Amino acid sequence: MALLEVQSLQKIYTTRFGAQKVQALTNVTFTVEAGEFVAIMGESGSGKTTLLNILAALYRPTTGQVLLEGRSFADVKESEKAAFRRDHLGFVFQDFNLLDTFSVRDNILLPLVLQNKPLDEMERRLTPLVTKLGLQGLEAKFPYEISGGQKQRTAVARALITEPRLLLADEPTGALDSKASAKLMRMFEDVHRSGQTLLMVTHSAQAASYASRVLFIKDGEVYNQIYSGNAGRDAFYQRIIATLTALSDGGVAGD
């Protein structure tokens, strides 16, 4: 069974007073296997942000459904949504979403505090993550005292400390320079190799080249997908660029 199943999603927004309807997603269907690293790409307005918000259980689709390990998001009560997201999903945002009044350590541990985990378990999970993500020596610092790349790595640690079934990333390199972006994506690559399932929305072909599969969204639909296979990252990057060019020209580059 796939870890994530997205079945015939449609999302229609109605403007104020119902004067106009906007179709953000038309018929989106795909699956994500456990341990996959999937990137989603598309032009602004293509529907990828709406899709991510539905996968994060923040929006309800107009029709269709999302299942995580066979459980439909539609079966999760509104009163349970926050706990469901906290227990099963990890989130990495473009603008980090760290609390400036919390230290790096406290920002990372916050999800476990909300889960009422005992202190010894918090420490057990924290130590290897801090080491793996290169945050040693920064635990007592505050977000305004560290670099953008360090903030994003703190955000990744916070997302991973709950041991989520699925890690969702929204333009994670968008606020980083090229050096910090490359370091973050290499870290994502390592996290993926350790068995973590990742789904990332990005505009960056360079970032997407680290994924094992790229889905291309156009006009609210999955228009095409390509797999990295045995190709090197540079070769996969060129295929991503070629596919993006074909999509913008109205054609489709083959898998």
C-alpha positions in Angstrom: 0.0 0.0 0.0 1.2 3.5 -0.8 2.0 5.8 2.1 0.1 8.7 0.6 -2.8 8.4 -1.9 -4.2 11.4 -3.6 -7.4 10.6 -5.5 -9.2 12.8 -8.0 -8.8 16.0 -6.0 -10.7 19.0 -7.1 -10.7 22.4 -5.3 -13.0 25.3 -6.3 -12.9 28.6 -4.5 -16.0 30.8 -4.4 -15.3 34.5 -4.2 -17.1 36.8 -1.8 -20.9 36.7 -2.2 -20.5 33.8 -4.6 -20.0 36.1 -7.6 -17.3 34.0 -9.2 -15.8 30.5 -8.9 -12.1 29.8 -9.3 -11.0 26.2 -10.0 -7.6 25.7 -8.3 -7.3 21.9 -8.8 -9.1 20.0 -11.5 -8.4 16.3 -11.2 -5.2 15.5 -9.2 -4.3 11.9 -8.7 -1.0 10.4 -7.6 0.6 8.2 -5.0 3.7 8.4 -2.9 5.5 5.3 -1.7 7.1 5.1 1.7 10.7 6.3 1.5 10.1 8.3 -1.7 11.4 11.9 -2.2 8.9 13.7 -4.5 9.1 17.2 -5.7 6.2 19.2 -7.1 6.8 22.0 -9.6 4.6 24.4 -11.5 4.2 28.0 -12.4 2.6 30.5 -10.0 -1.1 29.9 -10.0 -0.8 26.3 -11.2 -2.4 24.9 -8.0 0.6 23.5 -6.2 0.2 25.6 -3.1 -3.5 24.6 -2.8 -2.4 21.0 -3.2 0.1 21.3 -0.5 -2.4 22.9 1.9 -4.8 20.0 1.2 -2.0 17.5 1.9 -1.3 19.3 5.1 -4.9 18.8 6.1 -5.4 22.6 6.2 -7.9 22.7 3.3 -10.7 20.4 2.5 -11.0 19.5 -1.2 -14.2 20.2 -3.0 -14.2 16.6 -4.2 -11.7 13.7 -4.0 -9.8 12.5 -1.0 -6.3 12.1 0.5 -5.3 9.0 2.4 -2.3 8.6 4.7 -1.5 4.9 5.3 -5.1 4.1 4.2 -6.8 6.6 6.5 -8.8 9.3 4.7 -8.2 12.9 5.9 -12.0 13.3 5.6 -12.4 10.9 8.6 -10.3 13.1 10.8 -12.6 15.4 12.9 -11.9 19.1 12.9 -11.2 18.9 16.6 -8.5 16.3 15.9 -6.9 18.0 12.9 -4.1 19.8 14.9 -3.2 16.6 16.7 -3.3 14.6 13.5 -0.9 17.0 11.8 1.4 17.1 14.8 1.5 13.3 15.1 1.8 12.3 11.4 3.1 15.2 9.4 6.2 17.4 9.5 6.4 20.9 8.0 9.3 23.0 6.7 8.3 26.5 5.5 10.1 29.0 3.3 10.1 31.6 6.0 11.2 29.2 8.8 8.2 30.0 11.2 10.5 29.9 14.2 9.6 31.6 17.5 12.0 34.5 18.2 11.5 34.3 21.9 12.5 30.6 22.0 16.0 29.3 21.7 17.0 26.9 18.9 16.7 24.0 21.4 13.2 25.1 22.5 12.0 25.7 18.9 13.1 22.2 18.0 11.5 20.6 21.1 8.2 22.5 20.8 6.2 19.8 19.0 7.2 17.2 21.6 6.2 19.6 24.4 2.8 19.8 22.7 2.7 16.0 22.6 3.5 15.9 26.4 6.5 13.7 25.8 8.7 13.1 28.9 12.0 15.1 29.1 14.2 12.1 28.7 12.6 11.2 25.4 12.9 14.8 24.2 16.7 14.7 24.9 17.0 11.3 23.3 15.5 12.5 20.1 17.2 16.0 20.2 20.8 15.0 20.5 21.2 12.9 17.2 19.2 15.5 15.2 21.3 18.4 16.4 24.4 16.4 15.4 23.0 15.3 12.1 21.9 18.7 11.1 25.1 20.5 12.2 23.5 22.6 14.9 25.9 21.8 17.7 26.8 24.8 19.8 23.7 26.7 18.6 21.1 25.2 20.9 21.1 28.2 23.3 21.0 30.9 20.6 17.9 32.6 19.4 16.7 32.7 15.8 17.8 36.4 15.3 21.4 35.3 16.3 21.8 32.7 13.6 22.0 32.6 9.8 19.2 31.8 7.3 20.6 28.4 6.6 20.9 27.7 10.3 17.3 28.8 10.8 16.1 26.5 8.1 18.1 23.6 9.6 16.5 24.3 12.9 13.1 24.3 11.2 13.9 20.9 9.6 15.0 19.5 13.0 11.7 20.7 14.5 9.8 18.9 11.7 11.7 15.7 12.1 11.8 15.4 15.8 8.2 14.0 15.9 9.4 11.2 13.5 6.6 12.1 11.0 5.3 9.6 8.5 5.5 12.3 5.8 7.7 15.5 5.7 6.1 18.4 3.7 8.4 21.2 2.5 7.1 24.4 1.0 9.7 26.2 -1.0 12.4 25.4 1.6 15.2 27.0 -0.3 13.2 30.2 -1.2 14.8 32.4 1.5 18.3 31.0 1.2 21.4 31.9 -0.9 22.8 29.3 -3.3 25.4 27.9 -0.8 22.8 27.5 2.0 20.3 26.0 -0.5 22.8 23.4 -1.7 23.7 22.5 1.9 20.0 22.1 2.8 19.2 20.0 -0.2 22.2 17.7 0.6 20.8 17.4 4.1 17.3 16.5 2.6 19.0 13.9 0.5 20.6 12.3 3.6 17.3 12.4 5.4 15.6 10.7 2.4 18.4 8.0 2.4 17.6 7.3 6.0 14.1 6.2 5.0 12.1 9.5 5.5 9.3 10.2 3.0 9.5 13.7 1.7 7.2 15.8 -0.5 8.5 19.2 -1.5 6.9 22.1 -3.5 9.6 24.2 -5.2 10.2 26.6 -8.1 13.9 25.6 -8.1 14.9 23.0 -10.7 18.2 22.7 -8.8 16.4 21.8 -5.6 14.0 19.4 -7.4 17.0 17.5 -8.9 17.7 16.0 -5.5 14.3 14.3 -5.6 13.7 10.8 -6.9 10.6 11.9 -8.8 9.2 15.3 -10.0 5.5 15.9 -10.5 4.6 18.9 -12.8 1.3 20.7 -12.1 -0.3 22.8 -14.8 -3.7 24.4 -14.7 -4.7 22.4 -11.6 -3.7 19.0 -13.0 -0.7 16.7 -12.8 0.6 17.3 -16.3 3.6 15.1 -16.3 6.1 13.3 -14.1 9.7 12.2 -14.5 11.9 9.9 -12.4 15.6 10.3 -11.6 16.2 6.6 -12.1 19.9 5.8 -12.3 20.7 9.2 -13.8 23.1 11.5 -12.0 21.8 14.7 -10.5 23.2 16.9 -13.3 21.5 14.8 -15.9 18.2 14.8 -14.0 18.5 18.6 -13.6 18.7 18.9 -17.4 15.6 16.7 -17.8 13.7 18.9 -15.3 14.7 22.0 -17.2 13.7 20.4 -20.5 10.3 19.4 -19.1 9.6 22.9 -17.7 10.5 24.4 -21.1 8.2 21.9 -22.8 5.3 22.7 -20.4 5.7 26.4 -20.9 5.6 25.9 -24.6 2.5 23.8 -24.4 4.2 20.4 -25.1 5.3 17.6 -22.8 8.8 16.1 -22.5 8.7 12.3 -22.3 9.5 10.4 -19.1 
